[in-house]
């Protein structure tokens, strides 16, 4: 659905992104993760047609973002970090206005606006002025304007920034509900959101992609394998011998537990494969009681910090602060340009 190859963006001698390559499958949620100034917003703006690339290619739904910019824009719904809302319009009038801008057929507008409000839980706010909404509901309106034309691709730039925990959960559930029907890129630096929301993660640092995989496989790549803690009843040595023949298993350690009938085992595997089912089957097949089995986890935060720290230490391609300065300057310029004045709002039909 989205193919990005060797994408670059330069501002004079400063590099915002360099040789960025990644892809997103249909119906997938990709977390686009990186520290502030890493190049996330620059990449999003190139994909949505707001910013030309200096090099490389990007295709959305089969259309090149440079050669077929209008076709790409028709197939993308975009929520920038600051939602482009008109505070003195009601929720419903604003969504009708956006539907007109996005060339939704006049006969379909009522259906599309109602559907967007329903998906974003805004039906009871339809007549409320946007300036009277809480930040969480304004964020919902921002997502509603991104989906009102039923796009194939949705790009969300920091959709939960500044929200309280309850609002974050609501927006997270909304994003998950959109998956499958839409392909989604979620740009964020909030790591817990990625772990619970995204199917795969692309990590960008100093304008370069440093890793792409599922959250679990990123952990396995970093640590060289996975770890499991088991609590069993029976002969731990018997299990240890049986598990040693399982290819991904690197080591099995029996943890002494005096005075307890149950035994604790610590298992370490190598490679990104997850042999959890096979391990459980061997224990049960040996006629032993399996009371607990849990996988030891290195957090995604640990992965992120190690990957970005390693990349920063190894790379001499950026002068200190250049990547941050270039993207911050770009965002400052964009923030100075107010959205266009809306034409006289089309009165929504009586519902």
N, C-alpha and C positions, 0 to 999 in steps of 0.2 A: 504493500500500500504506500509506504514511504521509503524511498531509496536516496540516501545522501552519500556522495562519493567525493572525497578529497576536497571538501569545501573549505575555502579560505576567505578571510576578510582582513584587509589592511587599511590603516589610517596613517598615511605617510609612512614613516619608518616603524610605526607601532603595529603589532599583530594582535588582532582581537581573537580570531580563530585560525587554526593552521591544520590543514589536511584532515579535517573532520570527516569520518566515515561511520555510518551506522544505518540500520534499517528497522522498520516497524512492520509487523505482520498485520493483516486485516483482523480487526476485533481485539487487538492487543492493547494493553496499557503499558507504555514504556516510561519509566522514570528517568528523567534527564537531570542528573545530579551533579552538583559542583559547588565550590565555594563562591562567595560573591566575587564578581569580576572574572569568572572563569570562561565566559563566552556563551552562557546559556541563552541570555536574552538576544544576543546578536544572532545566534543560530535560529531562534524562533522567528525573528523578524525577517530573516532571509527566506525561511520556509513559507511564511505568510505573504511574501511579496512586498513587505514594507521597506526592505533594504536589499540592494543588489550585492551579489557576492563578487569578490575579487578573482576567484578561481574555483574550479570544481563544478559539480552538478548536483542538483536536487530535483527529485521527481515525486509528485504527490498524485496518487490515483492514476499514474501513467502519464501525467502532464509535467513538462519541464517548468520549473518556477520562473525561469527567465523568458523562455520562448513562448510559453502559454500561461502567462501570469493571470489573466482574467479567468481562464478555466480552472486554475488552481484555487483562486480566491472563492469561486463559486462552490468549491468542494471542501472548504475549510471553515470551521468556526473557531474564532480566536478570542481568548480572554487574556488581555495583558495584565500585568501586575496591578495596575490601577484601572479598574473597570471604566469604560467610556460611557458614563451614564449622564443623563440630563436630569438634574435634581428637581426641576419644577414641572416635570411630566409625571403622570401616574404610571404605574408599572405596566398596565395594559396598553396605554397610549404609546409608551416608549417602545414596547415590543412590536406594535403595529408599524411604527415608524421604521424600526430596524428591518422588519419584514419587507417593507417597500424598498428600502435601500438595497436589500439583498435579492430583489426581483422575484420574490415569492408571488405567484399568480394571485390576482385579486380574489378569485374564487376560492383559493386555498388558505388565505390569510387567517380567517377566523379559526380554522382547524389547527393550523400550525401554531398560532399564538396560544390557543387554549391548551394544546399539547405541551408546549414549552412551560407554561405556567403550572400545569399539572405535574410534570416531571420534576419541577424545581420547588414544588409545594408552595406556590405563590397565588393560588386561586383566591384565597381569602384576603390577599393584599392587592388585588387587581386594581382597585380604585384609590389606592394610597399613593401620595406623592413620594417619589423616591427619596427626597431629602429627609423624610420622616422615618425612613427605615433604619433599622440597626445595621451595623457593618456586615453581620452575617447574612441578613436578607438582601443587602445590596450586592453581596457576592453571589447570591442565588440569582439575582436579576442579571448580573454579568454572565453567568453560565447560561441563563435562559436566552439571552441575546446571541450567544454563540451557537445555540442549537436550533434556533427558531426556523432556520431554512433547511433543517434536517441534513447537515453536512456529513460526508463520509469520514472526515477527519476532524478531531477537536484538539486544539492546542491550548493548554492552560499554563499560564506563567505565574507561579507562586500563588495558587488559588486559596491557600489557607493562611497566608501571612496576616498577622494581626488579629486573628480570630481567637475566641476563648475555647476551652476544651470541648464544650458541648457543640459549638458551631463547627469546630474542626471535624468532629465525628459525623455531623449532619452532611457536611460537604463531601467528606470521604465516602459516605454511603451513596451519595448522589453520583459521584464519579464512578463508583463501582457499578451502579445501576445502568450507566451509559455504555459500559464495555460490552463487546459482542456486536451491538448494533453500530457502534462507531469505533474507529481506531483513535487512540488517545495518546498524546504526549503530555506528560505531567512534568513540568520544569519546577524544581524545588531544591532547597538546601536543607529541608526538614527531614531527617533520616527516618524517623518512625513512620512517617506518611508513606514513604517508598516501600518499606517492609510489608505493610498491611494492604497496600493499594495496588502495587505494580506487579505485572507478570515478569518483566525483565528490567534491567537497569543499565543505563549507559552513564559512566562517570567521566566528566570532563574537567580538566585542570589546566590552567594557563593556556587555554585555547586549544588543547589537544585531548582527544579521547584516550583515556588510560585503561579502560576496561568496559566490557559489555558482557552481561550474562544474567541469569536469574540470581536473586539475592542469595539463595542457598549455595549455588555453584560458585559465586564470587567468594563466599566464605571458604569453600573447599579448595579453591585455587590458591587462596592466600595461605591457608594452613597446611596445604598439601594433602588434605583428606578430611574425614569426619570422625567424630568421637561419640561413643555411646556408653551410657551407664546402665547396667542391668542388675536387677535384684531377683535371684532365683532361689528355688528350694531344691536341693539335690547335690549331686557331685559336680562342683565347679571345675575340677580337673577334666572331667569327661567333656564338658562343654568347651573348655579351652582347647582340647585336642581336636574336637570336631570343627571348631571355627578356624583353626589354623589352616585348614584345607580350603577355606573360602578365599578366592583370589584377592579381593580388595582388602582383606584383613591383614593388617601389618603386625599388630600385637594384641594379646589378650592378657590382662593382668588380674589376678584374683586378689581382692583387697581383704586382708584379715579382719574378721569380726568375731571377737571372742564372745562366747555365751549366746550366740544367735544361731538358729537353725538355718536361716537364709544366708546366702552368700552374695557378695557384691563383686561384679566384674566390670572392668574398664576396658573397652575395646577401642582401638584406633585403626582407621582404615586409610588407604592411600588412593588418590585420584578423586575426580569429581562425582563418580557414581555413588548412588545411595543404596547400600546393601541391607537396609534395615529390615525389609520383609524376609530376606534370606536368613538373616541372623535369628529373627523370631521363629522362623520355621524350623531351624536346626534345634533350637532349645526345646520347642514344643515336641518336635519329632523324637527327641531323646527321652521323652516321657518325664521331663522335669517341669516344675511349676515356674511360670514366668509371672512374677508379681508386678514388676515395673521395668519399663524400658524407655529411656529418654535420650535424646540426642544432645550432646554438649554443643553449645553454640558460641562461636565468636560473633559478636554483634556486627551488623552492617556498619555501624559507626566505626568500629575498629578497622574494618576493611577500608572504608572511605578515608580515614585518617592515614592509614599506612600507604595506600595507593597515592594519595595526593602529596604526602610528605616525600615519598620516594621519587615521584616525578619532579617535584620542586627541587630536590637536591641534585637530581641527575641532569636536569635541563639547564642549558646556558642560553636558550633561544630568546629569553625575555629579560629585559632590564627590570629592576625592581619597580613595581607599581605601574608598568606600562599597560598591562592587560586590564588592570583595575581602572586606570585613568581613562583608557579609550572607551570602555563600556559605560563608565559613569558619565563621561562627557556626552556620549550618545543618548543616554537616558535623560540627562539634563536638557538637551536640545529638544528631545521629544516632548518632555513635560512642559516646555514653554509654549508649545503649539496647542491651543485649545481645539476641541473637536469642532467641526463645522456647525454653523447655526442650522438648526432643523427647520424645514419648511413648515408651514402651518400644519399642525398635527391632524392626521386623519381621524375623525371621531370613530371610535370602535362601535360596531353595531350593537344594538340593544340585545343583551343576552338574557 
